[in-house]
Amino acid sequence: MRPDDEQVPFPLDAESLASPGAWNLRTSFGDLDISMVPSGTEGYADLVRDATPTSIRGTVVPVASLADVIRSKQAANRPRDQRALPVLHEILASRCQRQGLAACRRRR
């Protein structure tokens, strides 16, 4: 394991970008995990169905639904995911209460 402050070069070439798996990046804004096929999902086609189009600096990108994020974290079952799940469930329950049952749908 590397120390938190150790920087590792990240090649931005076609081979690196095309490789499957996950990238765990540390940015000046915080940690950013990018997974090509998140645990408990079938990847992009699975997640985009319930994604919310979100504008980020003028570019619209699909953002996975909270229910899908929860599903992935439950499947990954890592300690950090387990710590996050109670809060994520509370947020989802609050949204369901405000927006009605349609916000609570979950695909299996």
MARGU-836898 format. One record per residue: residue number from 0; chain; x, y negated, z negated of N, C-alpha, C in turn. Coordinates in nm, 4 decimals, always signed. Each point is the difference from the previous one (the first is absolute). Example, Ala and Ser with C-alpha at 12.3 -4.5 7.8 and 13.67 -1.06 7.14 Angstrom:
{r 0; 'A'; {+1.3190; +0.5690; -0.7800}; {-0.0890; -0.1190; +0.0000}; {+0.0900; -0.1200; +0.0000}}
{r 1; 'A'; {-0.0350; -0.1050; +0.0720}; {+0.0820; -0.1190; -0.0060}; {-0.0770; -0.1090; -0.0730}}
***
This chain:
{r 0; 'A'; {+0.0826; +0.1182; +0.0000}; {-0.0826; -0.1182; +0.0000}; {+0.0873; -0.1249; +0.0000}}
{r 1; 'A'; {-0.0411; -0.0986; +0.0745}; {+0.0756; -0.1248; +0.0077}; {-0.0495; -0.0979; -0.1057}}
{r 2; 'A'; {+0.0902; -0.0856; -0.0474}; {-0.0452; -0.1074; -0.0896}; {-0.1000; -0.0901; +0.0717}}
{r 3; 'A'; {-0.0916; -0.0606; -0.0757}; {-0.1042; -0.0841; +0.0596}; {+0.0555; -0.1145; +0.0832}}
{r 4; 'A'; {+0.1164; -0.0514; -0.0360}; {+0.0516; -0.1165; +0.0703}; {+0.0946; +0.0347; +0.1152}}
{r 5; 'A'; {+0.0242; +0.1298; +0.0241}; {+0.0888; +0.0390; +0.1095}; {-0.0720; -0.0129; +0.1336}}
{r 6; 'A'; {+0.0636; -0.0680; +0.0929}; {-0.0575; -0.0162; +0.1327}; {+0.0525; +0.1085; +0.0918}}
{r 7; 'A'; {-0.0899; +0.0542; +0.0803}; {+0.0345; +0.1039; +0.0958}; {-0.0314; -0.0532; +0.1381}}
{r 8; 'A'; {+0.0924; +0.0128; +0.0950}; {-0.0290; -0.0498; +0.1350}; {-0.1217; +0.0703; +0.0603}}
{r 9; 'A'; {-0.0786; -0.0754; +0.0719}; {-0.1200; +0.0532; +0.0650}; {+0.0111; -0.0250; +0.1486}}
{r 10; 'A'; {+0.0326; +0.1041; +0.0770}; {+0.0155; -0.0199; +0.1449}; {-0.1348; -0.0225; +0.0680}}
{r 11; 'A'; {-0.0099; -0.1055; +0.0751}; {-0.1222; -0.0283; +0.0758}; {+0.0228; +0.0391; +0.1457}}
{r 12; 'A'; {+0.0075; +0.1310; +0.0229}; {+0.0169; +0.0490; +0.1356}; {-0.1140; +0.0961; +0.0323}}
{r 13; 'A'; {-0.0123; +0.0364; +0.1261}; {-0.1121; +0.0842; +0.0447}; {-0.0039; +0.1326; -0.0748}}
{r 14; 'A'; {+0.1146; +0.0613; -0.0225}; {+0.0032; +0.1295; -0.0686}; {-0.0521; -0.0109; -0.1433}}
{r 15; 'A'; {+0.0434; -0.1023; -0.0716}; {-0.0456; -0.0179; -0.1381}; {-0.1489; -0.0295; -0.0067}}
{r 16; 'A'; {-0.0458; -0.0861; +0.0898}; {-0.1405; -0.0387; -0.0021}; {-0.0918; +0.1139; +0.0434}}
{r 17; 'A'; {+0.0497; +0.0930; +0.0804}; {-0.0817; +0.1110; +0.0482}; {+0.0011; +0.1198; -0.0946}}
{r 18; 'A'; {+0.0870; -0.0016; -0.0992}; {+0.0108; +0.1161; -0.0878}; {-0.1204; +0.0096; -0.0933}}
{r 19; 'A'; {-0.0472; +0.1234; -0.0232}; {-0.1138; +0.0176; -0.0902}; {+0.0440; -0.0163; -0.1443}}
{r 20; 'A'; {-0.0965; -0.0036; -0.0877}; {+0.0325; -0.0078; -0.1412}; {-0.0468; -0.1298; -0.0607}}
{r 21; 'A'; {+0.0809; -0.0500; -0.0924}; {-0.0377; -0.1205; -0.0726}; {+0.1212; -0.0902; -0.0175}}
{r 22; 'A'; {-0.0265; -0.1285; -0.0087}; {+0.1026; -0.0983; -0.0324}; {-0.0404; -0.0622; -0.1326}}
{r 23; 'A'; {+0.0931; -0.0060; -0.0909}; {-0.0213; -0.0666; -0.1286}; {+0.0930; -0.1208; -0.0019}}
{r 24; 'A'; {-0.0583; -0.1165; +0.0214}; {+0.0781; -0.1221; +0.0150}; {-0.0164; -0.0899; -0.1216}}
{r 25; 'A'; {+0.1041; -0.0718; -0.0315}; {-0.0057; -0.1015; -0.1052}; {+0.0165; -0.1335; +0.0700}}
{r 26; 'A'; {-0.0984; -0.0874; -0.0160}; {+0.0038; -0.1304; +0.0656}; {+0.0036; -0.1094; -0.1058}}
{r 27; 'A'; {+0.0194; -0.1217; +0.0432}; {-0.0015; -0.1128; -0.0948}; {-0.1402; -0.0216; -0.0572}}
{r 28; 'A'; {-0.1021; +0.0634; +0.0601}; {-0.1375; -0.0114; -0.0482}; {-0.0415; +0.1197; -0.0840}}
{r 29; 'A'; {+0.0871; +0.1003; -0.0117}; {-0.0304; +0.1207; -0.0769}; {+0.0209; +0.1238; +0.0854}}
{r 30; 'A'; {-0.0299; +0.1141; -0.0583}; {+0.0180; +0.1267; +0.0701}; {-0.1038; +0.0165; +0.1097}}
{r 31; 'A'; {+0.0416; +0.0619; +0.1096}; {-0.0881; +0.0273; +0.1127}; {+0.0258; +0.1429; +0.0455}}
{r 32; 'A'; {-0.0990; +0.0857; -0.0175}; {+0.0093; +0.1385; +0.0443}; {-0.0784; +0.0156; +0.1288}}
{r 33; 'A'; {+0.0647; +0.0545; +0.1013}; {-0.0646; +0.0230; +0.1288}; {+0.0062; +0.1490; +0.0272}}
{r 34; 'A'; {-0.1157; +0.0620; +0.0116}; {-0.0072; +0.1436; +0.0255}; {-0.0682; +0.0223; +0.1337}}
{r 35; 'A'; {+0.0605; +0.0825; +0.0829}; {-0.0566; +0.0251; +0.1322}; {-0.1264; +0.0853; -0.0098}}
{r 36; 'A'; {-0.0024; +0.0951; -0.0925}; {-0.1181; +0.0826; -0.0265}; {-0.0115; +0.0119; -0.1521}}
{r 37; 'A'; {-0.0720; -0.0937; -0.0639}; {-0.0105; +0.0035; -0.1449}; {-0.0600; +0.1315; -0.0515}}
{r 38; 'A'; {+0.0427; +0.0407; -0.1167}; {-0.0526; +0.1220; -0.0626}; {-0.1517; -0.0026; -0.0013}}
{r 39; 'A'; {-0.0601; +0.1158; +0.0227}; {-0.1450; +0.0117; -0.0067}; {-0.0738; -0.0568; +0.1198}}
{r 40; 'A'; {+0.0740; -0.0426; +0.1025}; {-0.0639; -0.0561; +0.1199}; {+0.0545; +0.0704; +0.1231}}
{r 41; 'A'; {-0.0634; -0.0294; +0.1117}; {+0.0486; +0.0514; +0.1280}; {+0.0705; -0.1100; +0.0795}}
{r 42; 'A'; {+0.0349; -0.1076; -0.0684}; {+0.0728; -0.1090; +0.0644}; {-0.0892; -0.1128; +0.0485}}
{r 43; 'A'; {+0.0499; -0.0731; +0.0968}; {-0.0632; -0.1228; +0.0462}; {-0.1458; +0.0182; +0.0415}}
{r 44; 'A'; {-0.0278; +0.0984; +0.0840}; {-0.1373; +0.0183; +0.0499}; {-0.0983; +0.0238; -0.1145}}
{r 45; 'A'; {+0.0449; +0.0684; -0.1017}; {-0.0827; +0.0270; -0.1177}; {-0.0253; -0.1290; -0.0789}}
{r 46; 'A'; {+0.1047; -0.0788; -0.0196}; {-0.0092; -0.1190; -0.0849}; {-0.0657; -0.1189; +0.0680}}
{r 47; 'A'; {+0.0150; -0.0118; +0.1304}; {-0.0515; -0.1178; +0.0688}; {-0.1534; -0.0027; +0.0027}}
{r 48; 'A'; {-0.0640; +0.1162; -0.0139}; {-0.1474; +0.0054; +0.0047}; {-0.0655; -0.0893; -0.1054}}
{r 49; 'A'; {+0.0572; -0.0032; -0.1207}; {-0.0588; -0.0811; -0.1066}; {+0.0841; -0.1222; -0.0338}}
{r 50; 'A'; {+0.0983; -0.0298; +0.0838}; {+0.0904; -0.1126; -0.0260}; {-0.0732; -0.1330; +0.0182}}
{r 51; 'A'; {+0.0536; -0.1025; -0.0656}; {-0.0536; -0.1348; +0.0112}; {+0.0960; -0.0837; +0.0835}}
{r 52; 'A'; {-0.0481; -0.0583; +0.1110}; {+0.0878; -0.0888; +0.0777}; {+0.0355; -0.1217; -0.0855}}
{r 53; 'A'; {+0.1286; -0.0267; -0.0149}; {+0.0475; -0.1075; -0.0862}; {+0.1017; -0.0841; +0.0752}}
{r 54; 'A'; {-0.0161; -0.1317; -0.0063}; {+0.0934; -0.0897; +0.0673}; {+0.1199; -0.0264; -0.0915}}
{r 55; 'A'; {+0.1186; +0.0286; +0.0523}; {+0.1236; -0.0262; -0.0730}; {+0.0860; -0.0892; +0.0881}}
{r 56; 'A'; {+0.0116; -0.1239; -0.0413}; {+0.0772; -0.0992; +0.0765}; {-0.0427; -0.0048; +0.1459}}
{r 57; 'A'; {-0.1305; +0.0058; +0.0220}; {-0.0536; -0.0142; +0.1344}; {-0.0118; +0.1280; +0.0807}}
{r 58; 'A'; {+0.0458; +0.1112; -0.0551}; {-0.0111; +0.1287; +0.0687}; {-0.0982; +0.0877; -0.0766}}
{r 59; 'A'; {-0.0992; +0.0521; +0.0691}; {-0.0998; +0.0847; -0.0654}; {+0.0516; +0.1435; -0.0025}}
{r 60; 'A'; {+0.0050; +0.0571; -0.1212}; {+0.0459; +0.1379; -0.0176}; {-0.1036; +0.0764; -0.0820}}
{r 61; 'A'; {-0.0157; +0.1304; +0.0258}; {-0.0920; +0.0795; -0.0804}; {+0.0647; +0.0344; -0.1345}}
{r 62; 'A'; {-0.0734; -0.0212; -0.1085}; {+0.0488; +0.0319; -0.1342}; {-0.0861; +0.1134; -0.0544}}
{r 63; 'A'; {+0.0651; +0.1055; -0.0461}; {-0.0713; +0.1179; -0.0500}; {-0.0987; -0.0369; -0.1090}}
{r 64; 'A'; {-0.1128; +0.0698; -0.0023}; {-0.1013; -0.0238; -0.1029}; {+0.0538; +0.0431; -0.1360}}
{r 65; 'A'; {-0.0537; -0.0580; -0.1045}; {+0.0416; +0.0358; -0.1351}; {-0.0299; +0.1465; -0.0284}}
{r 66; 'A'; {-0.1121; +0.0504; +0.0486}; {-0.0331; +0.1415; -0.0203}; {+0.1052; +0.0896; +0.0654}}
{r 67; 'A'; {+0.0504; -0.0393; +0.1169}; {+0.1041; +0.0783; +0.0669}; {+0.1335; -0.0101; -0.0735}}
{r 68; 'A'; {+0.0309; -0.1166; -0.0553}; {+0.1223; -0.0154; -0.0794}; {-0.0072; +0.0905; -0.1233}}
{r 69; 'A'; {-0.1150; +0.0025; -0.0652}; {-0.0188; +0.0862; -0.1164}; {+0.0158; +0.1460; +0.0399}}
{r 70; 'A'; {-0.0619; +0.0383; +0.1098}; {+0.0093; +0.1385; +0.0492}; {+0.1463; +0.0391; +0.0230}}
{r 71; 'A'; {+0.0770; -0.0888; +0.0583}; {+0.1403; +0.0286; +0.0270}; {+0.0817; +0.0088; -0.1284}}
{r 72; 'A'; {-0.0247; -0.0917; -0.0921}; {+0.0739; +0.0029; -0.1262}; {-0.0340; +0.1246; -0.0815}}
{r 73; 'A'; {-0.1255; +0.0426; +0.0029}; {-0.0369; +0.1236; -0.0696}; {+0.0721; +0.1195; +0.0613}}
{r 74; 'A'; {+0.0091; +0.0039; +0.1316}; {+0.0663; +0.1114; +0.0675}; {+0.1507; -0.0005; -0.0257}}
{r 75; 'A'; {+0.0616; -0.1182; -0.0022}; {+0.1444; -0.0093; -0.0231}; {+0.0338; +0.0416; -0.1432}}
{r 76; 'A'; {-0.0846; -0.0400; -0.0941}; {+0.0109; +0.0422; -0.1402}; {+0.1358; -0.0324; -0.0635}}
{r 77; 'A'; {+0.0635; -0.1077; +0.0445}; {+0.1260; -0.0430; -0.0610}; {-0.0315; -0.0750; -0.1291}}
{r 78; 'A'; {+0.0917; -0.0037; -0.0947}; {-0.0252; -0.0729; -0.1251}; {-0.0428; -0.1453; +0.0234}}
{r 79; 'A'; {+0.0648; -0.0688; +0.0928}; {-0.0376; -0.1405; +0.0232}; {-0.1403; -0.0110; +0.0589}}
{r 80; 'A'; {-0.0408; +0.0984; +0.0807}; {-0.1362; -0.0004; +0.0539}; {-0.1000; +0.0273; -0.1111}}
{r 81; 'A'; {+0.0312; +0.0940; -0.0869}; {-0.0891; +0.0323; -0.1121}; {-0.0196; -0.1214; -0.0907}}
{r 82; 'A'; {+0.1059; -0.0795; -0.0183}; {-0.0118; -0.1215; -0.0833}; {-0.0910; -0.1035; +0.0661}}
{r 83; 'A'; {+0.0010; -0.0064; +0.1332}; {-0.0794; -0.1003; +0.0719}; {-0.1464; +0.0396; +0.0143}}
{r 84; 'A'; {-0.0296; +0.1290; -0.0007}; {-0.1354; +0.0469; +0.0309}; {-0.1098; -0.0547; -0.0915}}
{r 85; 'A'; {+0.0166; -0.0064; -0.1317}; {-0.1096; -0.0527; -0.0823}; {-0.0419; -0.1416; +0.0403}}
{r 86; 'A'; {+0.0966; -0.0854; +0.0286}; {-0.0319; -0.1374; +0.0404}; {-0.0680; -0.0010; +0.1363}}
{r 87; 'A'; {+0.0496; +0.0806; +0.0928}; {-0.0603; +0.0056; +0.1333}; {-0.1438; +0.0511; -0.0071}}
{r 88; 'A'; {-0.0255; +0.0992; -0.0854}; {-0.1368; +0.0504; -0.0180}; {-0.0904; -0.1092; -0.0581}}
{r 89; 'A'; {+0.0514; -0.0784; -0.0943}; {-0.0784; -0.1097; -0.0580}; {-0.0351; -0.1041; +0.1062}}
{r 90; 'A'; {+0.0975; -0.0339; +0.0827}; {-0.0245; -0.0982; +0.1065}; {-0.1049; +0.0534; +0.0971}}
{r 91; 'A'; {+0.0111; +0.1266; +0.0378}; {-0.0967; +0.0590; +0.0926}; {-0.1395; +0.0023; -0.0626}}
{r 92; 'A'; {-0.0094; +0.0373; -0.1266}; {-0.1303; +0.0029; -0.0687}; {-0.0614; -0.1397; -0.0046}}
{r 93; 'A'; {+0.0827; -0.1006; -0.0239}; {-0.0490; -0.1378; -0.0040}; {-0.0521; -0.0429; +0.1367}}
{r 94; 'A'; {+0.0738; +0.0365; +0.1057}; {-0.0459; -0.0319; +0.1363}; {-0.1315; +0.0707; +0.0297}}
{r 95; 'A'; {-0.0107; +0.1250; -0.0400}; {-0.1225; +0.0767; +0.0248}; {-0.1190; -0.0659; -0.0679}}
{r 96; 'A'; {+0.0222; -0.0464; -0.1211}; {-0.1068; -0.0642; -0.0756}; {-0.0441; -0.1300; +0.0675}}
{r 97; 'A'; {+0.0974; -0.0775; +0.0482}; {-0.0320; -0.1279; +0.0644}; {-0.0599; +0.0176; +0.1380}}
{r 98; 'A'; {+0.0523; +0.0953; +0.0774}; {-0.0379; +0.0114; +0.1404}; {-0.1018; +0.1097; +0.0274}}
{r 99; 'A'; {-0.0328; +0.0804; -0.0981}; {-0.0953; +0.1077; +0.0205}; {+0.0679; +0.1301; +0.0364}}
{r 100; 'A'; {-0.0781; +0.1025; +0.0165}; {+0.0525; +0.1343; +0.0215}; {+0.0784; +0.0159; +0.1290}}
{r 101; 'A'; {-0.0276; -0.0797; +0.1014}; {+0.0723; +0.0134; +0.1268}; {+0.1499; -0.0185; -0.0190}}
{r 102; 'A'; {+0.0393; -0.0830; -0.0976}; {+0.1419; -0.0235; -0.0252}; {+0.0661; +0.1204; -0.0668}}
{r 103; 'A'; {-0.0795; +0.0932; -0.0493}; {+0.0521; +0.1137; -0.0762}; {+0.0102; +0.1265; +0.0821}}
{r 104; 'A'; {-0.0427; -0.0049; +0.1242}; {+0.0082; +0.1202; +0.0840}; {+0.1416; +0.0528; +0.0032}}
{r 105; 'A'; {+0.0097; +0.1315; -0.0054}; {+0.1302; +0.0626; +0.0137}; {-0.0112; +0.1122; +0.1001}}
{r 106; 'A'; {+0.0930; +0.0013; +0.0948}; {+0.0055; +0.1115; +0.0948}; {+0.0802; +0.1115; -0.0635}}
{r 107; 'A'; {-0.0301; +0.1196; +0.0333}; {+0.0787; +0.1162; -0.0478}; {+0.0633; +0.0659; +0.1175}}
***
